[in-house]
Protein backbone atom coordinates (compact mmCIF):
# COMPACT_ATOMS: atom_id res chain seq x y z
CA UNK A 1 0.00 0.00 0.00
CA UNK A 2 1.05 3.59 -0.55
CA UNK A 3 2.02 5.91 2.28
CA UNK A 4 1.50 9.65 2.52
CA UNK A 5 2.25 12.33 5.11
CA UNK A 6 -0.76 13.46 7.13
CA UNK A 7 -0.43 17.14 8.05
CA UNK A 8 -2.97 16.89 10.89
CA UNK A 9 -1.28 13.89 12.57
CA UNK A 10 2.26 14.96 11.56
CA UNK A 11 3.30 11.44 10.53
CA UNK A 12 3.27 9.01 7.61
CA UNK A 13 0.12 6.92 7.28
CA UNK A 14 -1.23 4.27 4.92
CA UNK A 15 -3.54 5.82 2.33
CA UNK A 16 -7.11 4.63 2.81
CA UNK A 17 -9.22 4.35 -0.38
CA UNK A 18 -6.35 5.37 -2.72
CA UNK A 19 -7.25 6.83 -6.11
CA UNK A 20 -4.81 7.34 -8.98
CA UNK A 21 -5.20 10.83 -10.42
CA UNK A 22 -3.37 13.02 -12.92
CA UNK A 23 -2.33 16.52 -11.90
CA UNK A 24 -2.75 19.55 -14.17
CA UNK A 25 0.85 19.24 -15.37
CA UNK A 26 0.23 15.63 -16.48
CA UNK A 27 2.16 13.89 -13.68
CA UNK A 28 0.60 11.03 -11.70
CA UNK A 29 -0.44 11.33 -8.05
CA UNK A 30 -2.30 9.33 -5.41
CA UNK A 31 -5.13 10.81 -3.37
CA UNK A 32 -7.00 9.31 -0.43
CA UNK A 33 -7.94 9.67 3.22
CA UNK A 34 -6.07 9.27 6.51
CA UNK A 35 -7.30 6.22 8.46
CA UNK A 36 -6.84 7.99 11.81
CA UNK A 37 -8.27 11.52 11.39
CA UNK A 38 -10.24 10.95 8.14
CA UNK A 39 -8.50 13.98 6.60
CA UNK A 40 -7.36 14.18 3.00
CA UNK A 41 -3.84 12.96 2.13
CA UNK A 42 -1.99 13.37 -1.15
CA UNK A 43 1.18 11.85 -2.58
CA UNK A 44 2.88 13.04 -5.75
CA UNK A 45 4.07 10.20 -7.98
CA UNK A 46 2.72 6.73 -8.66
C-alpha positions as CSV (number, residue, x, y, z in Angstrom):
1,X,0.0,0.0,0.0
2,X,1.1,3.6,-0.5
3,X,2.0,5.9,2.3
4,X,1.5,9.6,2.5
5,X,2.2,12.3,5.1
6,X,-0.8,13.5,7.1
7,X,-0.4,17.1,8.1
8,X,-3.0,16.9,10.9
9,X,-1.3,13.9,12.6
10,X,2.3,15.0,11.6
11,X,3.3,11.4,10.5
12,X,3.3,9.0,7.6
13,X,0.1,6.9,7.3
14,X,-1.2,4.3,4.9
15,X,-3.5,5.8,2.3
16,X,-7.1,4.6,2.8
17,X,-9.2,4.4,-0.4
18,X,-6.3,5.4,-2.7
19,X,-7.2,6.8,-6.1
20,X,-4.8,7.3,-9.0
21,X,-5.2,10.8,-10.4
22,X,-3.4,13.0,-12.9
23,X,-2.3,16.5,-11.9
24,X,-2.7,19.5,-14.2
25,X,0.8,19.2,-15.4
26,X,0.2,15.6,-16.5
27,X,2.2,13.9,-13.7
28,X,0.6,11.0,-11.7
29,X,-0.4,11.3,-8.1
30,X,-2.3,9.3,-5.4
31,X,-5.1,10.8,-3.4
32,X,-7.0,9.3,-0.4
33,X,-7.9,9.7,3.2
34,X,-6.1,9.3,6.5
35,X,-7.3,6.2,8.5
36,X,-6.8,8.0,11.8
37,X,-8.3,11.5,11.4
38,X,-10.2,10.9,8.1
39,X,-8.5,14.0,6.6
40,X,-7.4,14.2,3.0
41,X,-3.8,13.0,2.1
42,X,-2.0,13.4,-1.2
43,X,1.2,11.8,-2.6
44,X,2.9,13.0,-5.8
45,X,4.1,10.2,-8.0
46,X,2.7,6.7,-8.7
